[in-house]
Amino acid sequence: MDKIKFERVTKKFLVRDEQKKGAQREFTAIQDIEFSVKEGEFITLVGPSGCGKSTLLDLLTGLTHPTKGRILIDGREITGPGLDRGIVFQQYALFPWKTARGNIEFGLEAKGIPKSERKEKAEYYLNLVGLKNFADRYPHELSGGMKQRVAIARSLAFNPDVLLMDEPFAALDAQTRETLQTELLRIWKETGKTIIFITHGIDEAVYLGQRVVVLSANPGSVKKIVDVPLENRTEDFDIKSNPTYIKVRKEVWSLLHEQHFQAAFI
Amino acid sequence: MVIAHKLNEKVKSSSPPPKVKAKRDFGITGKIFKQSIILILFLVLWQIAPAIGLADPAFLPPFSEVAVAWWHLLISGELWAHFQASILRSIAGFGLALVIGIPLGLLIGWYPLARDLFTPILELFRNTAALALLPVFILILGIGEVSKISIILFACTWPILLNTITAVKNVDPLLIKSARSMNISSFKLFYKVILPASVPTIFTGVRMAGTGAILVLIAAEMVGAKEGLGYYITYAQYNFLIPEMYAGIITISVLGLIINFVLVKLEKHFSKWKQAE
């Protein structure tokens, strides 16, 4: 069953006109985006800058609305923010005055879960992301990777159906990023969430996604959706030498570079 | 044996700390020395300057004489009466400024339209020296307590108000977005996110107001008052009680230091999470 469905979604903004002083013009961030995400699927979105990745995410959170078309979740149109979707931002967006535990409890409180249950749930999710010994630390006392773990735990704690991730590992060093990618796959298997993961890393997109949505820019639209028929990603220590991986990676790479090539001649 | 073992362990585990502590104690002594040496030299200079003819002893009595005068004023209770009058006025004015400035600032900061409308006039008031308006306050409110507390209130309100507005305006939009995506109400967003995120910046304004409060207080007391440290200094000057005048000035310094110390401590407490960010 389709968990999320984009139906010819277009989003336009008014921006400052560079040619005419003081004037505004319409800018199309994304145009006629159409694809769907299956229940429990891990889908990655990859594209060049300007492909409207952030716009797509804002639409999914319900903080902004499409100019045309609609986005359905479980067959119902998204009209506003909701706790059926959890968001993980690139810059963590943790509340610096709250401890790791406090941050996780924030979402639970938003959901109206009684205080006695919050502590227990926070404990569980801290454990899930491997931070049970860091519960009472403030964000400034945590490393980037730990902060992102807290952010993931916070988003999972209020038990959303869908996890939206906006380049969550882009600010981390390569080593931490790899660890967290594997961890995320483990968490995904453990929780069975539907995950929409936005990235600009081709490797990341292919390694994590069951399908990779390749986006093109100006305006952002779906170029192609590539299947990634890889099994047991977490067990294969040398997945990057796997022929399937190499083949898919090459395809995604070509799709993205075709575009750059074209863009250079426009 | 178990006890012996435990004891042994205890000894082992507790032996390193004293060493560290001893080292730190030495460090603290050194720090106190570093911080006080110039102060001591200053007092020594004050003491000997009149004696060796660098200053007229009639106008600048040696520090020891001032200290004796201060002590007499303290045990006679005279100093305490003036100190009390001053501190009550400053607390009243400062407290009212907090009660008015913070909620108003939160309100103005929260609504962009209000912010754009009010900021220019607030900047104008902030940059109008409060003391320039002292005659106006006296004209309208007389020379009683009301005019003194009012001018302190006036001087304290602007830094608190403007800092609160800035604080609310500058809350990280990502935190707001993150909270909003969790579908929380505007009211909850305000007191669970905007308010705590604003506290450190608000406190900077509060500390600035504390400094301003003393300044304005003393000036207000110098112009038509029957008690208070500012009054006492001018009184002592007119009656040529020069050591007593200096004693009054020192008391004001102490009052300022106390207020600043308390506010810095409070600021640190409320901004704990902001360190090393």
Interface residues (C-beta under 8 A of the other chain):
Chain A: T61 G62 L63 G80 P81 G82 L83 R85 I87 F89 Q91 A93 F95 P96 W97 K98 F106 G107 A110 K111 Y138 P139 H140 F158
Chain B: D172 L174 L175 K177 S178 A179 R180 S181 M182 N183 I184 K188 K192 V193 P196 A197 V199 K272 W273 K274 Q275 A276 E277
